[in-house]
């Protein structure tokens, strides 16, 4: 389950990047809106991933660099969505 959530977050994040880039290059609001919707999905997928990770490990995800970077990626997704 963890792997599936991580892969979903990764690929949707890649899609969001393409949408934001296309919206900026071609001045298309619909692409930028699609990027925003994709980032909401990324934030939700990362949130679910972190919840599953914490439940499985039984501790907060700060014990190694991998987990810390996942929390950082989640925080960046939340910041992008909230801005």
Backbone as numpy.savetxt, mean C-alpha at the origin, in Angstrom:
# Nx Ny Nz CAx CAy CAz Cx Cy Cz
-1.70 -16.63 3.43 -2.53 -15.44 3.43 -1.66 -14.18 3.43
-0.59 -14.21 4.25 0.31 -13.05 4.29 0.89 -12.75 2.93
1.36 -13.79 2.27 2.00 -13.62 0.97 1.01 -13.06 -0.06
-0.21 -13.55 -0.03 -1.23 -13.07 -0.96 -1.53 -11.59 -0.73
-1.68 -11.19 0.52 -1.95 -9.78 0.83 -0.79 -8.90 0.43
0.44 -9.35 0.67 1.60 -8.55 0.30 1.69 -8.39 -1.21
1.50 -9.48 -1.93 1.56 -9.39 -3.40 0.45 -8.50 -3.96
-0.73 -8.58 -3.38 -1.83 -7.72 -3.82 -1.47 -6.26 -3.58
-0.94 -5.95 -2.40 -0.55 -4.57 -2.10 0.54 -4.10 -3.06
1.50 -4.96 -3.35 2.59 -4.59 -4.24 2.08 -4.26 -5.64
1.28 -5.14 -6.20 0.83 -4.94 -7.59 -0.17 -3.79 -7.71
-1.00 -3.61 -6.71 -1.92 -2.48 -6.76 -1.14 -1.17 -6.59
-0.08 -1.20 -5.81 0.78 -0.03 -5.66 1.46 0.30 -7.00
1.89 -0.72 -7.72 2.47 -0.51 -9.05 1.44 0.10 -9.99
0.21 -0.38 -9.92 -0.87 0.19 -10.73 -1.13 1.64 -10.36
-1.14 1.94 -9.07 -1.36 3.31 -8.61 -0.26 4.23 -9.12
0.97 3.74 -9.12 2.09 4.54 -9.63 1.90 4.85 -11.10
1.50 3.86 -11.87 1.24 4.09 -13.30 0.10 5.07 -13.51
-0.95 4.95 -12.73 -2.09 5.86 -12.86 -1.70 7.28 -12.49
-0.99 7.44 -11.38 -0.55 8.78 -10.98 0.39 9.37 -12.03
1.31 8.56 -12.53 2.25 9.02 -13.56 1.52 9.42 -14.84
0.58 8.58 -15.27 -0.20 8.90 -16.46 -1.04 10.14 -16.27
-1.60 10.30 -15.09 -2.38 11.50 -14.80 -1.53 12.76 -14.83
-0.29 12.65 -14.35 0.61 13.81 -14.35 1.13 14.12 -15.75
1.47 13.09 -16.51 2.05 13.31 -17.84 1.00 13.78 -18.83
-0.16 13.14 -18.81 -1.18 13.44 -19.81 -2.27 14.38 -19.30
-2.13 14.87 -18.09 -3.10 15.79 -17.47 -4.52 15.22 -17.51
-4.64 13.99 -17.10 -5.95 13.32 -17.06 -6.39 13.15 -15.62
-7.49 13.77 -15.27 -7.99 13.66 -13.90 -8.49 12.26 -13.58
-9.01 11.58 -14.56 -9.52 10.22 -14.31 -8.38 9.27 -13.93
-7.23 9.44 -14.56 -6.10 8.59 -14.19 -5.63 8.90 -12.78
-5.60 10.18 -12.43 -5.21 10.55 -11.07 -6.22 10.01 -10.05
-7.49 10.06 -10.39 -8.52 9.52 -9.50 -8.37 8.00 -9.37
-8.07 7.34 -10.47 -7.84 5.89 -10.42 -6.63 5.58 -9.54
-5.61 6.42 -9.60 -4.45 6.25 -8.73 -4.82 6.42 -7.27
-5.69 7.38 -6.99 -6.13 7.60 -5.60 -6.91 6.39 -5.08
-7.81 5.87 -5.91 -8.59 4.69 -5.52 -7.66 3.50 -5.30
-6.67 3.35 -6.17 -5.73 2.26 -6.02 -4.92 2.40 -4.73
-4.56 3.63 -4.36 -3.81 3.83 -3.12 -4.66 3.52 -1.90
-5.95 3.78 -1.97 -6.84 3.37 -0.87 -6.82 1.85 -0.74
-6.86 1.16 -1.88 -6.80 -0.30 -1.85 -5.46 -0.79 -1.30
-4.37 -0.08 -1.63 -3.05 -0.43 -1.11 -3.02 -0.27 0.40
-3.55 0.85 0.89 -3.56 1.09 2.34 -4.38 0.02 3.05
-5.50 -0.37 2.48 -6.32 -1.42 3.10 -5.62 -2.77 3.06
-4.96 -3.08 1.94 -4.26 -4.36 1.82 -3.08 -4.41 2.79
-2.33 -3.31 2.91 -1.23 -3.28 3.86 -1.74 -3.37 5.30
-2.86 -2.72 5.58 -3.43 -2.82 6.93 -3.81 -4.26 7.26
-4.48 -4.92 6.32 -4.85 -6.32 6.54 -3.61 -7.19 6.68
-2.59 -6.92 5.86 -1.35 -7.68 5.94 -0.69 -7.53 7.30
-0.63 -6.30 7.80 0.01 -6.08 9.10 -0.80 -6.71 10.24
-2.11 -6.68 10.13 -2.94 -7.32 11.16 -2.68 -8.83 11.18
-2.64 -9.44 10.01 -2.37 -10.88 9.93 -0.96 -11.17 10.44
-0.01 -10.31 10.11 1.38 -10.51 10.54 1.50 -10.43 12.07
0.85 -9.42 12.66 0.89 -9.27 14.13 0.18 -10.45 14.80
-0.95 -10.86 14.26 -1.68 -11.99 14.84 -0.86 -13.28 14.76
-0.16 -13.45 13.66 0.65 -14.67 13.50 1.89 -14.67 14.37
2.54 -13.51 14.50 3.79 -13.44 15.27 3.53 -13.22 16.75
2.40 -12.61 17.07 2.08 -12.35 18.47 2.83 -11.17 19.06
3.36 -10.31 18.18 4.10 -9.13 18.63 4.02 -8.06 17.55
4.33 -6.81 17.91 4.33 -5.76 16.88 5.42 -6.01 15.83
5.22 -5.52 14.63 6.17 -5.83 13.55 7.38 -4.89 13.52
8.19 -4.89 14.57 9.36 -4.02 14.62 10.63 -4.78 14.96
10.64 -6.09 14.84 11.78 -6.86 15.32 12.92 -6.95 14.29
12.63 -6.69 13.02 13.70 -6.74 12.03 13.44 -5.69 10.95
14.41 -5.53 10.06 14.32 -4.49 9.04 13.16 -4.73 8.09
12.90 -5.97 7.72 11.80 -6.29 6.81 10.47 -5.80 7.37
10.20 -6.12 8.61 8.94 -5.72 9.23 8.87 -4.20 9.41
9.97 -3.59 9.76 9.98 -2.14 9.93 9.72 -1.43 8.60
10.28 -1.95 7.52 10.02 -1.35 6.21 8.58 -1.56 5.75
7.98 -2.67 6.14 6.57 -2.87 5.83 5.70 -1.85 6.55
6.03 -1.58 7.81 5.29 -0.55 8.55 5.51 0.80 7.91
6.72 1.08 7.45 7.00 2.34 6.77 6.20 2.46 5.48
6.14 1.39 4.69 5.35 1.40 3.45 3.87 1.61 3.75
3.37 0.97 4.79 1.99 1.17 5.20 1.74 2.64 5.59
2.66 3.21 6.36 2.52 4.60 6.78 2.52 5.55 5.58
3.38 5.29 4.60 3.41 6.14 3.40 2.10 6.03 2.62
1.56 4.82 2.53 0.28 4.66 1.83 -0.83 5.41 2.54
-0.84 5.36 3.87 -1.86 6.07 4.63 -1.70 7.58 4.47
-0.47 8.06 4.45 -0.21 9.50 4.27 -0.67 9.95 2.89
-0.39 9.17 1.86 -0.82 9.54 0.51 -2.35 9.58 0.43
-3.00 8.61 1.04 -4.47 8.56 1.00 -5.06 9.73 1.77
-4.46 10.10 2.89 -5.03 11.16 3.72 -4.72 12.56 3.22
-3.81 12.69 2.27 -3.46 14.04 1.78 -4.34 14.48 0.64
